[in-house]
Amino acid sequence: MPTRRQMLQWSAGFVAAPAVLRAENAPAWKSDPFNLGVASGAPSNDGFVLWTRMMGAEGGTALSVPYEIAADEGMRNVVRKGVATTDPVFGHSIHEEVTGLEPGRPYWYRFSSGSAESALGRAMTLPTPGADKLRFAYFSCSNWQAGYFSAYRHAAEEHPDFAVFLGDYIYEYIETRHPVVRAHSGGKEPHTVAEYRARYEQYRSDPGLRAIHAACPSLVTWDDHEVQNDYADQWSEDFEDPQVFLSRRASAYQAFYEHMPVKPKFSKPFGSEMRVYDSYDFGDLLRVNLIDGRQYRSREACYRKPDKGGGHAETAKACPELLDLHRSMIGEAQEKWLFNNLSTSKAQWNVIANDVLMARLNQPAPDGEPQYWTDDWDGYPASRNRLLISIHDHKPSNPVVITGDIHSFWTNDLKLDFADEKSPVIATELVGTSVSSDGPPYDVFSKFVPQNPHVKFFESRKRGYVSVALTSKRMDAKYQVVSDVTDPNATLSTLAAFVVEDGKPGAQKA
């Protein structure tokens, strides 16, 4: 395993190793073209995608950028040399698809251009059947304005086999309600490709974020803030004309693609459309299903001016649309894909990487009537029912939902009928807190959480991530928290730990 010193070297871009292959026509760079770091993702049994973006490259001419891949972190046993090509249309980003490597092992890689050399990154190929353990971490909601990304730094030091980003990787809005630790550049919300691109550049300047991407492969999906708060397909929070909003969404999706290690043939955006949902098989131990809960969802229930464009609480009595059987959180095509993936999986563990809270969360109205929050799965109960019924009927092994968005830790039992305490538990939901974003009011939520007996744990006052150790027999999840999100040198501790045992849905305190 890499040492802490090596991790710091990776994030800083320094590696004491032989010089890499140089391109004869490389530009004379005025500043480091690799200052956004490196990343790998979309792993397969024989390869992965390598990512970087050449800062300072201009114009419509593609650049040739050499890279090397080695079987050791010292880059002495080089097993592949190649030349990647930047895509000028997509900000001179690189999405190099590498194949032909050995399964189930780490590789190290780096890029070069002229006298410039990138940080060292660590990638991994997917294992074949027989793998018996994995470690991964998952994250959501990293708001630059709210604090530093110490959670990413600490997770990188745990040396996970992969990292999952569940959404809200960037934030679009300018903070006006809470104290600002670090201000967003530009002074306004992004709408164009250039503006969204600049936001990613600012976020990638955080050394913790660069470190986690360099440390291990990334599996990525999105939530709302990559575009706009609480959007749903073509419907914006502020009732913007759908065609105008789709133009903004196209800009946001392009910038997302430019900065993520995703497969170009699979995820390259076409206008306002970009596919991010996908699945990955880690041998027969784990299948991860990444889902997209924004692009294909039905319009939020009772969407109406002046104040109900985004998430809001509704009762079924006042908003019958909530219970419409045709409404979907993820769209018909993605539902069929997910249900098929779950029903045919041979994996011991089946994870759904999900952006918003899936468990029922009753926040009673003043008259006691149950309310539904329209922006998460509560706003799409028929869609949730179809998923839970599919899990119940097809019985994939050990279904676990990992979730972000709500800026707090939760441990939830997922049931066919949340109103019936005797209803069987069919899956587990483990919700991670935010990397930096402010949490929901603890005192307010604590009052109604007891009215939701399927909620086994709740804490909204801490920031951090979830660290998971997986074997065929159990999933151990540690809720990791940083000491102070406003301190770039924040320390780490474990808030709580839960275990899901093989064949026993529902998590227990470890």
Sequence and secondary structure as in RCSB ss.txt:
>XXXX:A:sequence
MPTRRQMLQWSAGFVAAPAVLRAENAPAWKSDPFNLGVASGAPSNDGFVLWTRMMGAEGGTALSVPYEIAADEGM
RNVVRKGVATTDPVFGHSIHEEVTGLEPGRPYWYRFSSGSAESALGRAMTLPTPGADKLRFAYFSCSNWQAGYFS
AYRHAAEEHPDFAVFLGDYIYEYIETRHPVVRAHSGGKEPHTVAEYRARYEQYRSDPGLRAIHAACPSLVTWDDH
EVQNDYADQWSEDFEDPQVFLSRRASAYQAFYEHMPVKPKFSKPFGSEMRVYDSYDFGDLLRVNLIDGRQYRSRE
ACYRKPDKGGGHAETAKACPELLDLHRSMIGEAQEKWLFNNLSTSKAQWNVIANDVLMARLNQPAPDGEPQYWTD
DWDGYPASRNRLLISIHDHKPSNPVVITGDIHSFWTNDLKLDFADEKSPVIATELVGTSVSSDGPPYDVFSKFVP
QNPHVKFFESRKRGYVSVALTSKRMDAKYQVVSDVTDPNATLSTLAAFVVEDGKPGAQKA
>XXXX:A:secstr
   HHHHHHHHHT   S      TT    SS TTTT  EEEEEETTEEEEEEE TT  SS   EEEEEEESSTTS
 SEEEEEEEE BGGGTTEEEEEE S  SS EEEEEEEETTEE   EEEE    TT  EEEEEEE    GGG   H
HHHHHHHT  SEEEE S SS  S   SS  SS  TTSS   SHHHHHHHHHHHTTSHHHHHHHHHS EEE   ST
TTSTT BTTB TT   HHHHHHHHHHHHHHHHHTS   HHHH  BTTB    EEEEETTTEEEEE  SSSS    
TT BTTTBSS  EEETTT GGGG TT  SS HHHHHHHHHHHHH   SEEEEEESS  S      TTS  EEETT
SGGG HHHHHHHHHHHHHH  SSEEEEE SSSSEEEEEEES TT TTS EEEEEEE   SSS    HHHHHHHGG
G TTEEEEE S  EEEEEEEESSEEEEEEEEES TT TT  EEEEEEEEEETTEEEEEE 
